[in-house]
Amino acid sequence: MNWNYARYGLESINKFGEYEILIYEEQHREERFTNVELSNRSNALANGLTGLGIERGDIVAVILPNSPAVPISYMGIFKIGAVFLPVIFGLTAPEIRYILEDSQAVAIITNEELYPKIKEASKGLETVRHMIIIDNQNIPGTTAFESLIANNSVDYEMAVMERDDLAVLMYTSGTTGFPKGVMLSHWNIGSNLEHGLPSWPTDKSDVYLVPLPLNHIYGMLMVNECNITGATLIIHKGFDPTLVLKSITEHQVTVFVGVPTMYIMLLQMYDPAIHKLSSIRRWISAAAPLSVETLRMVEEKLGGVLYQGYGMTETSPTISRQPVGRDRKPGSVGTPIKNVEIGIFDDLDQELLVDKEGEICVRGPNVMKGYLNKPQETEAALKNGWMHTGDMGYLDKDGDLFITDRKKDLIIRGGENISPGAIEEILYKNEEVLEAAVVGVPDPVYGEEVKAFVILRPGFQISEQDLIDQCVKAVSRFKAPKSVTFLNEFPKSSVGKILKRELRKMG
């Protein structure tokens, strides 16, 4: 069997014939592509990359905002048996340089706007042999992306890949220390795609809207979910709530895939007199914790049903989903997808019983090969055959998973463990609160003290003391925040996760 992840694009054509699979949309323009057109363009790119001397196993970095060039690039890279290295384009030049140097990337695909930063990041790196630029205006020493497609044949027979061959090298956000290169095989990402689908059934009538970054594992997964089911995919350059609501209304979107921050912003912008969202069958949220209050407001105000999932880069990414057709439990992220096993372990690596909180561990065909050039970190993460996620949670008697916190985010105050997530849920129950995050900050007496950061809804006011008093009513006083800082915005990752490490620095 050929395990090449690019096979899903060919299967789409064989199964459904030619159809419009991709709509790229901005406020005042859009581009449309059929599955055949995307396949032909990625074939031409594969021929072009081969002509540049890029070979099987070479690392090719793609540093781009969302555009049709992203799926075309990674399908072309997969077809020649090279390795796709997605890099967040918003990173600084030194951050990008670290990734390029650590990965030993041989080529970079970027655009003219980002070129000055990428040129600085790659200066002096002998491994980087080719710079391929979209919208290239004859930049010396570079290759035009469009010319590689226009000047090469659309006939290409993709490389035969074994299941354990490396397909994707994706760097974690580096919440502690330098980012780590997660190595995912063709089997990892292919099996995860296929095993997750039964939980969220999709067919050719569906229209997906995915404003997620396609250089994140979550966004990348959704592209091939459409290939394998015949659905249509709409992508945006970035998340714009007004464009999302307009797009759902005009294109009769049936499935929206986002993160909690996006839902909070959609609730702010939604106007029932303008936006018609009745086509939505399924809202999907993953990649960051979703408060029960936000879930309730989405279903109450926007309509439809919101399903949660859970995953991480190291698991390709999906671990669990709330299955369609099964009762959803508030706060749960569902049950393990097919062929994935979840265990809850204590600090001694002993598996815990039902309803007992511990570290969430995972095993299955979706678990990464390891971290590039980091054997010690790999051994620690894949201890005893289980991927140790660093997340805390528990399984109930029905096998539903509940996430309580990140292990490293737990606040230890005077020897007592305090869950930030539990305090955040209390804060979200105040109608004045738009977003909330709770962290531990240094304290000379207790070691750590509880601190909350809050963004208020426009036009609403509430005092620091009132918020603290609300928490004291719900939990023991020692668990309540000692202080609250009001912010206009939170530091966030490209996929919308609140960066608590940055909040801790604010103290």
Secondary structure, DSSP 4 states (H G I P E B T S, - for coil): ----TTHHHHHHHHHH-S-EEEEEEETTEEEEEEHHHHHHHHHHHHHHHHHTT--TT-EEEE---SSTHHHHHHHHHHHTT-EEEE--TTS-HHHHHHHHHHHT-SEEEEETTTHHHHHHHHTT-TT--EEEEET----TT-EEHHHHHHTS-S---PPP--TTSEEEEEE---SSSS--EEEEEHHHHHHHHHHHGGGS---TT-EEEE-S-TTSHHHHHHHHHHHHHT-EEEEESS--HHHHHHHHHHHT--EEEE-HHHHHHHHHH--TTT---TT--EEEE-SS---HHHHHHIIIII-SEEEEEEE-GGGSSEEEE--TTSPPPTTB--EEPTT-EEEEE-TTSPBPPTT--EEEEEESTTS-SEETT-HHHHHHHTGGG-EEEEEEEEE-TT--EEEEEEGGG-EEETTEEE-HHHHHHHHHTSTTEEEEEEEEEEETTTEEEEEEEEEEPTT----HHHHHHHHHHHS-GGGS-SEEEE-S---B-TTS-B-HHHHHHH-
